[in-house]
Amino acid sequence: MAVPLITEADVRRLLPMREAVALMRRVFEDLGTGKAQNLPRRRLRMPSGAMLHMLAGAFGAYFGTKVYSSHPRYGANFQAMLYDASDARPLAMFEANALGQIRTGAASGFATDLLARPEARTLAVIGTGFQARTQIEAMLVVRPFERVRVWGRDAERRIVFARECSEACGVAVEAAESAEQAVRGADVIVTVTSAKDPVLDAAWVDAGAHVNAIGSNNPARRELPAELIQAAGLIAVDSLEQARMESGDLILALDEQGWSDPRLVELADLASGKRTWERTAAPTIFKSNGLGVEDVAAAGFVYERAITAQDPPPPHPSLS
């Protein structure tokens, strides 16, 4: 049985950010009611420094897995496989880099829509790497930001990134001179870096601001300082099980008792109404690690549109 190969270009064409944010809302609602399933990421490490990452989930009519390899020197390679949940029939193979970028941005977008103040108009983004652009796209879906400030360590790169995002997104994106200049006065802050140590100071974060911490899913790395974790009024995670394994932002800030803190909630419980919260002057945080169920939902969405397109993707020869 031949299955189509859905390329990066197909994903970018068929998964617009506005649709992806709405899809992530449904994913977390279904996780909260038990209609969706998530299998946390597992990793296989090689002596060479190469690593294999595996995550899976089930959503609606589909289940599947994303597998990617990475190496500190040679980069990463992403693939996903989608199956029919009713009979386990393979449906499509995906080139899955764009899939991950879009669904990661969309999950942040949903969390921001849920947790950020409705009047938020200033956005700060720390990081100018391959995940940063879709974070900005998602933020603009859920709030009419009037100012966007970005900072990254490479001055030339952040200037180019700001110019390209301004042109692509139709909003003024400024290259800040420092992380502090970007963050101070921002209503929403996104950290999307590969940093080992915190990229901002808790004192820079305004009362009532919302922070999306995206970059790290390594227990020994963090983007946020412990002081900000302690000051937060609410800390939402995409999965407590996965956060306890790989969220350095929380692992390095919380003792064992801290994992029972009522401020720490799963996004699914908020989305489904199992948990409620009241806004205070304290900052809110969404710590994203990335879930397999998000990939499956996004893949299913793209697959349905790909097979109804006039130019559907060709079969993948190795799976014929």
C-alpha positions, -999 to 999 in steps of 0.1 A, spaced: 0 0 0 14 33 -11 12 63 12 19 99 2 50 118 13 39 153 25 67 177 22 77 208 42 63 230 14 30 211 16 28 217 54 35 254 51 9 257 23 -18 237 41 -14 247 78 -20 284 82 -12 297 117 -48 309 125 -61 274 118 -32 258 138 -40 279 169 -77 269 168 -65 233 163 -43 234 194 -73 247 214 -92 215 204 -61 194 212 -59 207 248 -97 205 253 -96 169 242 -66 161 264 -85 175 293 -116 154 287 -96 122 279 -105 121 242 -69 126 231 -37 108 243 -1 119 245 31 98 249 59 119 263 92 122 244 119 95 248 155 99 238 183 76 227 218 89 230 248 79 210 285 81 221 291 104 191 267 130 205 239 120 181 205 116 196 172 101 185 140 117 199 106 99 197 71 112 207 36 101 199 -1 108 204 -36 102 193 -62 128 183 -96 124 166 -94 99 138 -56 96 139 -26 84 158 10 87 150 46 94 159 73 120 152 109 109 152 138 132 148 176 129 150 199 156 162 236 162 165 252 193 181 274 198 150 252 185 121 217 197 131 184 179 132 163 158 108 125 155 114 100 129 102 65 120 112 41 91 104 3 93 105 -20 63 110 -57 57 109 -69 52 145 -97 28 135 -76 1 117 -39 11 122 -35 17 84 -6 40 75 -18 72 59 11 95 52 47 102 59 58 138 66 88 159 64 82 174 99 104 204 106 78 230 95 51 209 112 69 212 145 76 249 141 40 257 133 24 236 160 49 249 186 40 285 177 3 276 177 4 261 212 20 293 225 -7 312 207 -34 293 224 -17 296 258 -13 334 252 -49 338 242 -59 320 274 -35 337 298 -24 371 285 -44 403 292 -69 411 265 -53 446 262 -18 433 255 -2 453 227 36 450 232 54 418 225 91 409 233 108 379 217 142 367 229 158 345 202 159 348 165 163 311 155 142 288 134 113 287 159 111 324 166 93 335 134 63 311 140 61 324 176 56 359 163 30 347 137 10 330 165 12 359 188 -3 382 161 -31 357 156 -44 361 192 -36 397 200 -34 429 179 2 437 189 13 472 179 50 468 189 72 438 186 108 439 200 133 412 193 167 404 207 193 378 199 230 376 207 241 382 170 234 419 163 234 415 125 211 385 126 186 402 148 185 433 126 178 411 95 153 390 114 134 421 126 133 435 90 121 402 75 94 398 102 82 434 97 78 427 60 62 393 65 39 401 94 28 437 86 37 450 120 67 471 132 93 447 145 122 464 163 157 450 169 164 458 206 199 466 218 196 443 248 174 416 262 164 440 290 154 467 264 132 441 247 115 428 278 109 459 299 73 472 294 63 442 273 28 427 279 38 393 264 73 378 264 85 348 244 119 331 251 128 308 222 166 302 226 191 274 231 204 291 262 217 271 292 212 299 317 184 324 321 180 350 293 161 376 313 159 389 349 126 387 369 129 424 377 124 432 340 90 415 338 61 439 344 32 430 367 6 411 349 28 402 319 26 368 303 57 347 295 60 318 270 91 298 277 97 277 245 134 271 239 145 244 264 133 209 268 164 198 286 165 192 324 198 209 328 190 241 308 166 269 314 156 303 300 138 317 330 153 325 364 140 308 396 129 342 409 104 345 380 90 310 386 85 318 423 68 352 415 44 338 389 7 337 397 1 308 374 25 284 356 8 263 329 26 234 312 16 213 282 22 181 302 32 177 339 46 142 331 68 155 304 77 187 323 91 166 352 114 148 328 127 176 307 116 211 318 148 226 332 130 259 338 109 242 365 132 213 376 160 238 385 135 261 403 112 237 422 118 213 450 97 181 452 70 199 471 69 226 444 55 201 419 23 201 440 20 239 440 -16 248 431 -1 275 407 12 247 385 -14 235 361 -17 216 329 -30 236 299 -55 209 292 -72 213 326 -76 251 319 -88 244 284 -114 219 294 -126 239 325 -113 214 350 -93 241 366 -101 278 368 -80 308 378 -83 344 386 -60 370 371 -38 389 396 -10 414 392 15 385 392 30 373 358 17 342 342 40 316 325 34 289 299 63 264 298 62 245 265 80 213 259 62 201 228 38 172 226 34 143 202 -4 148 202 2 183 188 21 168 159 -6 142 152 -33 168 152 -14 191 129 -5 161 106 -41 150 105 -52 185 95 -26 187 67 -33 152 55 -71 159 51 -63 189 30 -36 172 10 -57 143 -1 -85 166 -13 -61 190 -31 -60 190 -69 -23 182 -67 -20 156 -39 15 146 -28 30 116 -46 33 82 -29 64 76 -8 83 48 -27 98 32 4 63 26 18 47 12 -13 
